[in-house]
Amino acid sequence: EEKDSNENQLLAEISWLSKISSSYFASELKSLKWIKSKTEFDNLFDNQNPNQKFRVYKKFHAHFAYFLYYLHSEEIAIIGTKQTKGLFSIAEKYIYDENEKKISKDFLRKKSSEINKNKIKFDLIISEIKRITAFILEKYKGLL
């Protein structure tokens, strides 16, 4: 008897590559009130649950778009993707605002692209993302 070919198929996922736990980043983002739940942030990575939800406060959607871009950049490569190259298309399946409204299709890709093309206009977002990331990497570098 032949099994359904989709039964054992893995979902495309975002992988956490750093030895420094995602929970340290989750704690920082939660304290800044960017995200609703630390657990939801941790569950965004290496996720095989198609019903997973991750809530990001709407006013920080642009920040989070660039945050994902930066974590995925060759500069620090803290996250990667499996089964696809589409970082933002994976994330958009799971990201909602605080009122559980799903983020709009292509928002993350378009917003991170806009930020990259207008670095002066978005300097505060870029510097905030780099500051948060550097702070966590420096604070927990002893764990590497």
Secondary structure, 3 states (H helix, E strand, C coil): CCCCCCCCCCCCEEEECCCCCHHHHHHHHHHCCCECCHHHHHHCECCCCCCCCEEECHHHHHHHHHHHHHHHCCCCCCEEEECCCCHHHHHHCCEECCCCCECCCCHHHHHHHHHHHCCCCCHHHHHHHHHHHHHHHHHCHHHC
